């Protein structure tokens, strides 16, 4: 029964969510609302998002030492686990939508969700897909260049861009990576927001996400290109831009979910008291409030 709850949720009689037809205007509006959410609590979100550039730099250091051929697959693979990394941002957008009090620790409230088993199941699945992608990328390198690691980064780059084997690696690697990206996009584009919003399981969330993409193929393809483009821009200056790009994309994804999936008539609300009025946070209050351990006045 526990495994069934993970896939369909505890309320098995609940109808599948209704998906809508959306267009380019909805994408622009979702991005605008995502930026608005980011500006509402920028210090909290940037604090939470520091993990993205720091993690990327750590990966870069590790791979450039001994595994230079896996640097690009690892960097590109961040997009595969992006929905997992952004789940706290979805929660902040959900709370702001409900008019609840906002503080950076509320990003951790996802652990109280009634769909937590489904969230964990989907998170583990995306991590497994990420690891599988890295293994496949490594296998493609071995099939192309052999088992020996690159002698140096300059030599590896020269081989990649000036030899027939290098171009084979580029074409095959990017082609296979594209298939991984499409698969994750299909099952994850609205899955985590749905799991936070309703008492459903991972199976229902993935099915609904796929239905959203299939009903809006052109619009969602553009959304995928926007995500890829912004992640590339955020990665260029030593990944520092991810501290802004990731929260904007995370918040925007919540609002895109709202546009693509009909609202539940009985939404989750884990607050037993009346919603508190929102209070704008300011950068000058952030360090002091962390030490105090409570919201600033």
MARROBA-682960 format. One line per field, with one value per residue: residue number from 1; residue in one letter; x, y, z of N, C-alpha, C in turn. Coordinates in steps of 0.05 Angstrom, whole numbers, plus 32768, in hexadecimal, padded with zeros to 4 digits. Last residue first. Layout:
nr = c(NUM|...)
rest = c(A|...)
n_px = c(X|...)
n_py = c(Y|...)
n_pz = c(Z|...)
ca_px = c(X|...)
ca_py = c(Y|...)
ca_pz = c(Z|...)
c_px = c(X|...)
c_py = c(Y|...)
c_pz = c(Z|...)
//
This chain:
nr = c(297|296|295|294|293|292|291|290|289|288|287|286|285|284|283|282|281|280|279|278|277|276|275|274|273|272|271|270|269|268|267|266|265|264|263|262|261|260|259|258|257|256|255|254|253|252|251|250|249|248|247|246|245|244|243|242|241|240|239|238|237|236|235|234|233|232|231|230|229|228|227|226|225|224|223|222|221|220|219|218|217|216|215|214|213|212|211|210|209|208|207|206|205|204|203|202|201|200|199|198|197|196|195|194|193|192|191|190|189|188|187|186|185|184|183|182|181|180|179|178|177|176|175|174|173|172|171|170|169|168|167|166|165|164|163|162|161|160|159|158|157|156|155|154|153|152|151|150|149|148|147|146|145|144|143|142|141|140|139|138|137|136|135|134|133|132|131|130|129|128|127|126|125|124|123|122|121|120|119|118|117|116|115|114|113|112|111|110|109|108|107|106|105|104|103|102|101|100|99|98|97|96|95|94|93|92|91|90|89|88|87|86|85|84|83|82|81|80|79|78|77|76|75|74|73|72|71|70|69|68|67|66|65|64|63|62|61|60|59|58|57|56|55|54|53|52|51|50|49|48|47|46|45|44|43|42|41|40|39|38|37|36|35|34|33|32|31|30|29|28|27|26|25|24|23|22|21|20|19|18|17|16|15|14|13|12|11|10|9|8|7|6|5|4|3|2|1)
rest = c(X|X|X|X|X|X|X|X|X|X|X|X|X|X|X|X|X|X|X|X|X|X|X|X|X|X|X|X|X|X|X|X|X|X|X|X|X|X|X|X|X|X|X|X|X|X|X|X|X|X|X|X|X|X|X|X|X|X|X|X|X|X|X|X|X|X|X|X|X|X|X|X|X|X|X|X|X|X|X|X|X|X|X|X|X|X|X|X|X|X|X|X|X|X|X|X|X|X|X|X|X|X|X|X|X|X|X|X|X|X|X|X|X|X|X|X|X|X|X|X|X|X|X|X|X|X|X|X|X|X|X|X|X|X|X|X|X|X|X|X|X|X|X|X|X|X|X|X|X|X|X|X|X|X|X|X|X|X|X|X|X|X|X|X|X|X|X|X|X|X|X|X|X|X|X|X|X|X|X|X|X|X|X|X|X|X|X|X|X|X|X|X|X|X|X|X|X|X|X|X|X|X|X|X|X|X|X|X|X|X|X|X|X|X|X|X|X|X|X|X|X|X|X|X|X|X|X|X|X|X|X|X|X|X|X|X|X|X|X|X|X|X|X|X|X|X|X|X|X|X|X|X|X|X|X|X|X|X|X|X|X|X|X|X|X|X|X|X|X|X|X|X|X|X|X|X|X|X|X|X|X|X|X|X|X|X|X|X|X|X|X|X|X|X|X|X|X)
n_px = c(80E8|80FC|80F0|8129|815E|8186|81A5|8181|8178|81A9|81AA|8178|816F|8183|8160|811D|80DC|8098|8068|8024|7FFB|7FEB|7FAF|7F99|7FB2|7FC7|7FE2|7FE3|7FB9|7FAA|7F68|7F36|7F35|7F72|7F77|7F94|7FD3|7FED|7FF0|800C|803C|804F|8059|8084|80A9|80B7|80D5|8100|8115|8127|814C|8172|8186|81A3|81C9|81DF|8208|8234|824F|8276|824E|822D|81FF|81D6|81D3|81C1|8190|8176|8174|8155|8124|8117|8110|80E2|80BE|80BB|80A1|8071|805B|8059|8038|800C|7FFF|8030|8039|800E|8018|8047|8030|800D|8033|804E|8023|8015|8046|804B|8008|7FE8|7FCD|7FEB|8018|8045|803A|803B|8072|8088|8073|807A|80A6|80B3|80AB|80C2|80F5|810B|8109|8129|815B|8165|8169|8196|81BE|81C0|81D3|8203|8220|8220|823B|826B|8282|828C|82B1|82DB|82E6|82FB|8314|830E|82F2|8308|8340|8341|832D|8358|8382|836F|836C|8391|8386|8348|834D|8342|831D|8307|82EA|82B6|82AA|82B4|828A|825E|8266|825C|8226|8211|821C|81FD|81CA|81C6|81C4|8192|8170|8176|815F|812A|811D|8120|80F4|80C9|80CB|80C4|8090|8073|807A|8060|802D|8024|805E|8087|80B2|80AC|80C2|80F0|80E1|80DE|810E|8107|80C2|8082|803D|800F|7FF2|7FF4|8021|8048|8047|8058|808B|80A3|809E|80C0|80F0|80F7|8100|812D|8147|8122|8126|815E|8172|817C|819E|81CE|81E3|8207|8230|823A|824A|8278|829A|82AF|82E2|82FE|830A|8331|8327|82F6|82D5|82DC|82CF|8299|8282|828A|826A|8237|8232|8231|8203|81DD|81DF|81C8|8192|8188|8197|8172|8144|814D|8152|8121|80E6|80D2|80F0|80DA|80A6|80B2|80C6|8097|8077|8093|808E|8056|8051|806C|804B|801B|8028|802D|7FFB|7FD7|7FA2|7FA6|7F91|7F78|7F8F|7F64|7F3D|7F45|7F49|7F77|7F98|7FCE|7FF0|8007|803B|803A|800F|8028|804C|8028|8011)
n_py = c(8353|8315|82D3|82B3|82AF|82D3|82C8|82D6|830C|8322|8318|8335|836A|837E|836A|835F|8346|8357|832C|8318|8304|82BF|829A|827A|8238|820B|81FC|81DC|81CC|81B5|81C2|81AD|81B5|81C8|81E9|81CC|81DC|8207|822F|8217|820D|8240|824B|8227|823B|826B|8258|8241|826C|828B|8269|8262|8297|82A4|827E|8279|829D|827F|825F|827E|8298|826D|825C|827E|826F|823A|8244|825E|8235|820D|822B|8235|8201|81F4|8219|8204|81D5|81E8|81FB|81CB|81A8|81A2|816E|8159|8175|8163|812C|812B|813D|8112|80EA|80FD|80FE|80C8|80B4|80CC|80E0|8116|8146|8183|81A4|8185|816A|8196|81A4|8173|8172|8190|8176|813F|8120|8140|8149|8116|810E|8138|812A|80F9|810E|812E|8108|80F2|811F|812B|80FC|80FC|812E|812A|80FA|8109|8130|810E|80EE|8114|8150|8181|8181|8158|8162|8194|8185|8163|8188|81AA|8182|8145|8110|80F1|80A9|806F|8051|8074|8098|807F|805F|8084|80A8|8087|807D|80B0|80B5|808B|80A1|80CF|80B8|809F|80CB|80E0|80B6|80B9|80EB|80E0|80BA|80D9|80FC|80D8|80C9|80FA|8106|80DB|80E6|8118|812B|814B|816D|8178|8183|81B6|81DB|81F3|8226|823F|8258|828B|829F|82BA|82AB|82A5|82AB|8284|8295|828A|8253|8248|825D|823A|8209|8212|8214|81E0|81C8|81CC|819C|817F|8199|818E|8160|816D|8199|8181|816C|8191|8185|814F|8153|8176|8154|8124|812D|8136|811D|8134|816C|8178|8161|8181|81B4|81AC|81A0|81D2|81F2|81DD|81EB|8223|822C|8212|8228|8259|8258|826A|82A0|82AE|82AC|82D5|8302|8307|8304|8320|8312|82DF|82EC|8307|82DE|82C0|82E3|82E1|82AB|82A9|82CC|82B0|8282|8298|82A8|8277|824C|8210|81E8|81C2|8186|816F|8136|80FE|80FA|80D0|80A0|809E|80C2|80BA|80AC|808D|807F|807B|8058|8028|8021|8018|7FE8)
n_pz = c(80F9|80DA|80F4|8113|8120|8127|80FB|80D2|80DB|80CC|8094|8082|8083|8054|802E|8045|8037|8041|8058|8052|8089|8091|808D|80CA|80D6|80C2|8086|805A|802C|7FEC|7FCF|7FB3|7F7D|7F5D|7F1E|7EE3|7ECA|7EB3|7ED9|7F02|7EE8|7EE3|7F19|7F21|7EFD|7F15|7F40|7F22|7F04|7F30|7F49|7F1C|7F12|7F41|7F46|7F14|7F0F|7F1C|7EF8|7EDF|7EB8|7EA1|7EB8|7EA8|7E72|7E79|7E91|7E67|7E40|7E5A|7E61|7E2C|7E19|7E37|7E20|7DED|7DFA|7E0D|7DDC|7DBE|7DDE|7E05|7E0E|7E1E|7E4E|7E6D|7E6F|7E8E|7EBF|7EC9|7ED2|7EFF|7F24|7F27|7F3C|7F6E|7F86|7FA8|7FC2|7FA8|7FA7|7FA3|7F74|7F50|7F53|7F3E|7F07|7EDB|7EC3|7EC5|7E99|7E6F|7E82|7E7F|7E47|7E34|7E4A|7E30|7DFC|7E01|7E09|7DD6|7DBA|7DD4|7DC7|7D8E|7D84|7DA3|7D91|7D5C|7D64|7D77|7D4B|7D29|7D4A|7D61|7D91|7DB1|7DB1|7DCB|7DFD|7E0D|7E10|7E3A|7E65|7E5B|7E4F|7E60|7E70|7E48|7E2B|7DEE|7DD1|7DCA|7DF5|7E1E|7E15|7E1F|7E55|7E69|7E5C|7E7D|7EAF|7EAD|7EA9|7EDB|7EFC|7EEA|7EF9|7F31|7F39|7F2A|7F53|7F81|7F76|7F76|7FAD|7FC7|7FB6|7FCA|8000|8006|8002|802B|8043|8065|8046|8034|8054|8044|8038|8068|8070|805B|805F|805E|806C|8035|8007|7FE1|7FC5|7FEB|7FEA|7FB6|7FB7|7FDC|7FBF|7F94|7FB1|7FC0|7F8E|7F6E|7F6C|7F4D|7F1B|7F0E|7EFC|7EC8|7EC9|7ED6|7EA8|7E96|7EBA|7EAC|7E75|7E7D|7E9C|7E8B|7E7B|7EA9|7EDB|7EFC|7F00|7EED|7F14|7F42|7F30|7F20|7F52|7F6A|7F49|7F54|7F8B|7F85|7F65|7F8B|7FBE|7FBB|7FC3|7FF6|7FED|7FC6|7FE6|800C|7FEC|7FD0|7FD2|7FA6|7F7A|7F71|7F62|7F32|7F14|7F0F|7EF2|7EC2|7EB5|7EAD|7E82|7E5A|7E58|7E48|7E14|7DFB|7E1B|7E2C|7E3F|7E7D|7E9F|7EDC|7F01|7F09|7F46|7F7F|7F96|7FB4|7FDB|7FE0|7FA1|7F7A|7F8D|7FC4|7FCB|7FBB|7FE4|800E|8000)
ca_px = c(80CF|8101|80EA|810D|814F|8170|81B0|818B|8162|81A1|81BE|817D|8164|8191|817A|8132|80F5|80AF|8079|8040|8002|7FF7|7FC8|7F94|7FA9|7FAE|7FE2|7FEF|7FBF|7FB8|7F85|7F3D|7F1F|7F63|7F79|7F7C|7FC3|7FEA|7FE3|7FF2|802B|8048|8044|806C|809E|80A8|80BC|80F0|8109|8113|8133|8163|8177|818B|81BC|81CA|81EE|822A|8236|827D|8262|8245|8217|81DE|81DC|81DA|81A4|817C|8182|8170|8133|811C|8125|80FA|80C5|80C6|80BC|8083|8060|8069|8053|8018|7FE9|8023|804B|8012|8000|8048|8045|8002|801F|805C|8031|8001|803B|805E|8021|7FEA|7FD4|7FD5|7FFD|8042|803C|8023|805D|808C|806F|8067|80A3|80B8|80A0|80A7|80E3|8108|80FB|810D|814E|8163|8154|817C|81B7|81B6|81BA|81ED|821B|8213|8221|8259|827B|8279|8297|82D0|82DB|82E2|8317|831E|82EA|82EC|8335|834A|831E|833D|8384|8374|8354|838F|83A0|8357|8342|8355|831A|8314|8306|82C2|82A6|82C6|82A6|8262|8267|8276|8239|820F|8227|821A|81D4|81C6|81DB|81AA|8173|817F|817B|813A|811C|8133|810F|80D1|80CD|80DD|80A6|8075|8084|807D|8037|8016|804A|806D|80B3|80A3|80A8|80F3|80E8|80C6|810B|8116|80DD|8098|8057|801B|7FF3|7FE0|8007|8043|8040|803E|8077|80A1|8090|80A4|80E6|80F2|80E7|811C|8154|8127|810D|8155|816A|816C|8182|81C0|81D2|81ED|8224|8232|8232|8260|8292|8294|82CF|82F7|82F5|8336|8340|830D|82D7|82E1|82E9|82AD|8282|8296|8287|8242|8232|8246|821E|81E0|81E7|81E5|819C|8183|81A5|818F|8147|8148|8169|813A|80F7|80C4|80F4|80F6|80AB|80A4|80D8|80AE|806F|8090|80A9|8063|8045|8075|8067|801C|8021|8045|8009|7FE4|7FB1|7F9C|7FA6|7F71|7F8D|7F7D|7F40|7F47|7F30|7F77|7F7C|7FBC|7FE7|7FEE|8036|8050|800C|8012|8057|803A|8000)
ca_py = c(8362|8330|82E8|82B9|8296|82D3|82C5|82BB|82F9|8323|830B|8318|835B|8387|835F|8370|8344|8358|8342|8316|8317|82D7|82A3|828C|8252|8208|8211|81D1|81E4|81B1|81C4|81AA|81C1|81B4|81E9|81D7|81C8|81EF|8235|8223|81F7|8232|825A|8225|8221|826C|8267|8232|8255|8296|8271|824C|8288|82B4|8288|8266|82A5|8291|8254|826C|82A6|8278|824C|827E|828A|823F|8234|826D|824E|8207|821F|824B|8211|81E5|821A|821F|81D3|81DC|820D|81E2|81A1|81BC|8180|814F|8178|8180|8136|8122|814D|812D|80E7|80FA|8116|80DB|80AA|80D3|80D1|8103|812D|816F|81B0|8198|815B|8187|81B7|817B|815C|819B|8193|8150|8116|8135|8160|8123|80FC|8137|8143|80FA|80FA|813A|811B|80E1|8112|813F|8104|80E6|8128|8141|80FD|80F3|8138|8124|80E2|8107|8134|817F|8194|815A|8149|8192|8197|8158|8172|81B4|8190|8160|8117|8105|80C4|8081|8053|805F|809E|8091|8054|806C|80B1|8093|8067|80A4|80C8|8089|8087|80D1|80CA|808F|80B9|80F0|80BD|80A1|80E8|80F3|80B3|80C3|8106|80E6|80B5|80EB|8118|80DE|80CD|8116|811B|8131|8169|8173|8169|81A0|81D1|81D8|8215|8233|823E|8278|82A0|82B0|82B8|829D|82C2|8281|8294|82A6|8261|823E|8269|8256|820D|820E|822D|81F3|81C2|81E3|81B2|8177|8199|81A8|8160|8155|819D|8191|815B|818F|819F|8156|8143|8180|816E|8124|8125|814D|8113|8119|8160|8183|8155|8164|81AF|81B5|818C|81BA|81F7|81DC|81CF|8216|8232|820B|820C|8258|8251|824E|8290|82AD|829A|82B9|82FA|8301|82FA|8322|832C|82E2|82DC|8315|82F4|82B4|82DD|82FB|82B6|8298|82D3|82CA|827F|828B|82BC|8286|8258|8229|81F1|81D7|8197|8179|8153|8109|80FA|80EB|80A5|8091|80C4|80AC|80BD|809A|8083|808A|8074|8033|8025|802F|8000)
ca_pz = c(80FE|80E4|80E0|8110|811C|813A|8115|80D3|80E0|80E8|80A6|807F|809A|806D|8030|803A|8044|802F|805F|8048|8073|809B|8081|80B3|80DF|80D2|809A|8072|803C|8005|7FD0|7FCF|7F8C|7F6C|7F3B|7EF1|7ED7|7EA3|7EBF|7F07|7EF1|7ECB|7F0C|7F31|7EF8|7EFC|7F45|7F35|7EF6|7F1C|7F56|7F28|7EFE|7F39|7F5F|7F1C|7F06|7F30|7F03|7EF5|7ECA|7E94|7EBD|7EC4|7E79|7E6C|7EA0|7E80|7E3B|7E51|7E78|7E3E|7E0E|7E3A|7E3D|7DF1|7DED|7E20|7DF3|7DB5|7DD5|7DFE|7E06|7E06|7E37|7E68|7E61|7E72|7EB1|7EC5|7EBC|7EE6|7F1E|7F1D|7F22|7F59|7F86|7F93|7FCE|7FAB|7FA7|7FBA|7F8D|7F54|7F5C|7F5A|7F1B|7EEF|7EBF|7EDC|7EB2|7E6D|7E7E|7E99|7E59|7E2D|7E52|7E4D|7E02|7DFA|7E1F|7DED|7DB2|7DD5|7DE3|7D9D|7D78|7DA6|7DAD|7D62|7D5A|7D87|7D64|7D22|7D40|7D48|7D7C|7DAE|7DA5|7DB0|7DED|7E0A|7DFD|7E1F|7E5B|7E65|7E5B|7E51|7E75|7E55|7E48|7DFD|7DD5|7DB6|7DDB|7E1B|7E13|7E04|7E42|7E6D|7E51|7E60|7EA8|7EB1|7E94|7EC2|7EFE|7EE8|7EDD|7F23|7F3F|7F1A|7F37|7F7D|7F79|7F5D|7F97|7FCB|7FB1|7FAE|7FF6|800A|7FEB|802C|802F|8071|8054|8022|805C|804F|8022|805E|807B|804B|8068|804E|8073|804E|8019|7FF6|7FB8|7FE3|8003|7FC0|7FA5|7FE2|7FD9|7F8F|7FA4|7FD5|7F9C|7F6F|7F7A|7F69|7F2A|7F15|7F19|7ECD|7EC1|7EEB|7EB8|7E88|7EB9|7EC7|7E7D|7E6F|7EA5|7E96|7E66|7E99|7ECA|7EF2|7F0B|7EDF|7EF9|7F43|7F3A|7F0D|7F3C|7F75|7F4A|7F39|7F82|7F95|7F5B|7F6F|7FBB|7FBA|7FA9|7FF1|8002|7FBF|7FD0|8015|7FFD|7FC2|7FE7|7FBF|7F85|7F77|7F7A|7F48|7F1B|7F1C|7F0E|7ED0|7EBA|7EC2|7E9C|7E62|7E5F|7E62|7E28|7E00|7E05|7E32|7E28|7E6C|7E93|7EC1|7EFD|7F00|7F29|7F73|7F88|7F9A|7FD2|7FF4|7FB7|7F74|7F70|7FB8|7FD3|7FAB|7FCA|800F|8000)
c_px = c(80C7|80E8|80F1|8109|8131|815F|819A|8196|816B|818B|81B5|8192|816E|8187|8188|814D|810A|80C9|8092|804F|801F|7FFD|7FD1|7FAE|7FA5|7FA3|7FC7|7FF0|7FCA|7FBC|7F90|7F5B|7F24|7F4D|7F68|7F80|7FAC|7FD8|7FDD|7FE2|800F|8036|803C|8055|8085|809B|80AB|80D5|80F7|8105|811E|814A|8167|817A|81A4|81BC|81D8|820D|8229|8265|8268|8258|8230|81F7|81E5|81E5|81C0|8191|8189|8180|8150|812C|812C|8113|80DF|80CE|80CA|809F|8074|8070|8064|8035|7FF4|800C|803E|8023|8002|8030|8047|8017|8014|804A|8040|800F|8027|8054|8033|8005|7FD3|7FE0|7FE7|8026|803A|8023|8042|8078|8071|8063|808F|80B1|80A3|809B|80C6|80F4|80F6|80FD|8130|8153|8150|8165|819C|81AE|81AF|81D2|8204|820C|8212|823D|8267|8270|8283|82B4|82CE|82D5|82FB|8321|82F9|82E4|8317|833F|8327|832C|8368|8375|8359|8376|839F|8371|8352|8349|832D|8313|8315|82E0|82B3|82C3|82B9|827E|826B|827A|8256|8223|8227|8228|81F3|81D1|81DD|81C3|818C|8182|8186|8158|812D|8134|8124|80ED|80D6|80E1|80C1|808C|8087|8089|8056|8020|803E|8057|8099|80A3|809E|80D8|80EA|80CA|80F2|8113|80EC|80B2|806E|8035|7FFF|7FDF|7FF0|8028|8039|8035|805B|808C|808E|8094|80C9|80E8|80E2|8103|8142|8133|810F|813A|8161|8163|8170|81A3|81C4|81D9|8209|8224|8228|8248|8279|828A|82B2|82E2|82EC|8321|8345|8327|82EF|82E5|82F0|82C9|8297|8298|8296|8260|823E|8249|8235|81FB|81EB|81EF|81BA|8190|81A1|819E|8164|814E|8165|8150|8113|80D6|80E7|80FC|80C8|80A8|80CC|80C2|8086|8088|80A7|807F|8051|806A|8072|8039|8023|8040|8021|7FF3|7FBC|7FAD|7F99|7F87|7F87|7F7A|7F5A|7F4C|7F31|7F5E|7F7A|7F9F|7FD4|7FE4|801C|8049|8022|800E|8041|8044|8011)
c_py = c(8372|833F|8303|82CF|829B|82BA|82C3|82B5|82DD|830F|830B|830D|833E|8376|8366|8364|8355|8356|8341|832F|8315|82EA|82BD|8296|8264|8223|820F|81E6|81DB|81CC|81BE|81AB|81BF|81C2|81D3|81D5|81D6|81DA|821C|8228|8201|821A|824D|8233|821C|8251|8267|823F|8244|827F|827C|8254|8272|82A4|8299|826E|8292|829A|8267|8262|8295|8286|825A|826F|828B|825B|8239|825E|825D|8221|821A|8242|8229|81F4|820B|8222|81EE|81D8|8202|81F5|81B9|81B7|819B|8161|816F|8184|8153|812C|8145|813F|8102|80F8|8114|80F5|80BE|80CA|80D8|80F4|8117|8156|819D|81A2|816D|8177|81A9|8190|8165|8187|819F|816D|8129|812D|8156|813A|8109|8125|8143|8113|80F9|8127|8128|80F3|8101|8132|8117|80EF|8112|813A|8114|80F4|8122|812D|80F7|80FA|8129|8163|8191|816B|814C|8179|8196|816A|8166|819E|819B|816D|8133|810C|80D9|809D|8067|8064|8088|8094|8065|8060|8099|809D|8071|808D|80BC|809C|8083|80B7|80CC|809F|80A8|80DE|80CD|80A6|80CF|80F1|80C6|80BB|80F1|80F1|80C2|80D6|810A|80F1|80CE|80FC|8117|811F|814D|816D|8163|8185|81BB|81CC|81F7|8222|8230|825B|8289|82B4|82AA|82AC|82BB|8298|8293|82A8|827E|824E|8261|8264|822A|8213|822A|820E|81D6|81DF|81C9|818E|8191|81A9|817B|8155|8185|8196|8169|817F|819F|8171|814A|816E|8178|813F|8124|8146|812A|8110|8145|8178|815F|8158|8191|81AE|8193|81A4|81DF|81E0|81CB|81F8|8225|8212|8205|823B|8250|8245|8272|829D|8298|82A6|82DD|82F6|82F3|8319|8330|82FC|82DF|8306|8304|82CA|82D0|82F6|82D0|82A3|82C3|82D2|829A|8288|82B1|829C|8269|8233|820C|81DA|81AA|818B|815A|8127|8106|80E9|80C0|8096|80B9|80AE|80AE|80AC|8092|8091|8085|8050|8031|8035|8019)
c_pz = c(80E6|80E8|80EB|80FB|811A|8138|812A|80EF|80E1|80EF|80C4|8092|809A|8085|804A|803F|8036|8040|804D|8050|806C|8084|808D|80A8|80C6|80DB|80A9|8089|8057|8012|7FEB|7FD2|7FAA|7F7C|7F47|7F0F|7EE7|7EAF|7EB0|7EEE|7EF5|7ED2|7EF1|7F23|7F09|7EF6|7F2C|7F3A|7F09|7F0D|7F44|7F37|7F0A|7F26|7F59|7F35|7F0D|7F28|7F17|7F05|7EE3|7EA7|7EB3|7ECA|7E96|7E73|7E94|7E91|7E54|7E4D|7E71|7E56|7E20|7E30|7E43|7E0E|7DF0|7E14|7E07|7DCC|7DCD|7DF3|7DFC|7DFC|7E1D|7E50|7E5B|7E62|7E94|7EB6|7EB5|7ECE|7F03|7F15|7F16|7F3D|7F6E|7F95|7FB8|7FB8|7FAE|7FBD|7FA5|7F6E|7F61|7F63|7F38|7F06|7ED3|7EDA|7EC9|7E88|7E7D|7E98|7E74|7E40|7E4C|7E56|7E20|7E01|7E1A|7E04|7DC9|7DCD|7DE5|7DB9|7D89|7D9C|7DB1|7D7F|7D5D|7D7E|7D76|7D3A|7D3A|7D3D|7D62|7D95|7D9F|7DA2|7DD0|7DF9|7DF8|7E0A|7E3F|7E59|7E67|7E5F|7E65|7E58|7E56|7E1B|7DE4|7DB9|7DC5|7DFF|7E0F|7E00|7E25|7E59|7E53|7E52|7E89|7EA8|7E95|7EAB|7EE5|7EE9|7ED8|7F05|7F31|7F20|7F25|7F60|7F75|7F5F|7F7D|7FB4|7FB3|7FA6|7FD7|7FFE|7FED|8015|8031|805D|8062|8030|804A|8057|802A|8045|8072|8056|805C|805D|8065|8053|8034|8009|7FCC|7FD5|7FFC|7FD8|7FAE|7FD1|7FE0|7FA9|7F9D|7FC9|7FB2|7F81|7F7E|7F79|7F47|7F24|7F22|7EEA|7EC7|7EE3|7ECF|7E99|7EAC|7EC8|7E99|7E75|7E98|7EA0|7E71|7E84|7EB8|7EDD|7EFD|7EE8|7EEA|7F27|7F3A|7F16|7F28|7F61|7F56|7F39|7F67|7F8D|7F6A|7F64|7F9E|7FB7|7FA7|7FD7|7FFC|7FD3|7FC7|7FFE|8006|7FD4|7FDC|7FD6|7FA0|7F85|7F84|7F63|7F32|7F25|7F1D|7EED|7EC9|7EC9|7EB2|7E7D|7E68|7E6B|7E44|7E15|7E0E|7E1A|7E2F|7E53|7E80|7EB7|7EE0|7EFB|7F21|7F55|7F7A|7F8A|7FB6|7FEB|7FC9|7F8A|7F6B|7F9B|7FC6|7FB1|7FB7|7FF4|8000)
//
